[in-house]
Amino acid sequence: EGLWAAIWMLPTDSYYGGWAASGEIDIMEYLGDDTTKVHGTIHYGGQWPNNKYRGTDYVTDDIAFNNKFHTFALDWEEGKMGWYGDGAPFQDLGTGMWYSTNPSDFPKPFNRKFHLLINLAVGGNWPGSPDGSTTFPQDLVIDYVRVYQ
């Protein structure tokens, strides 16, 4: 409870406005209390609270993600994105599935430079606060990161 691992991307410059008008790409998000599910999501639209999000989950069959290494990938080309878990596609997004209100022409806001973030958060609105079931210390162990252009 209360742990939130993520590999995600934010715009290097808030070209279209504050979060999430300039976009956010979540390659993988993993909540410590839901160990068989990883989320892949984009955030877009207007500035909070007028933002939108779209995504789906990569789910295992009763095998917790934290029991072994897994690979997660985002294939991002102009106007389309594809998410992969352990080599298997689990989500494709493309034309007309996102927008920015400043201005709204597709493929904005995902036509600008983004940077990569990798973190293990404790607490927050989504996972909630740690409780008696949470053990510390915790680790986010990553074997490798590859970026291609």
Summary of the structure (lengths in Angstrom):
residues: 149
radius of gyration: 15.8
end to end distance: 36.7
largest distance: 48.0
contacts: 425
relative contact order: 0.26
helix: 2%
strand: 42%
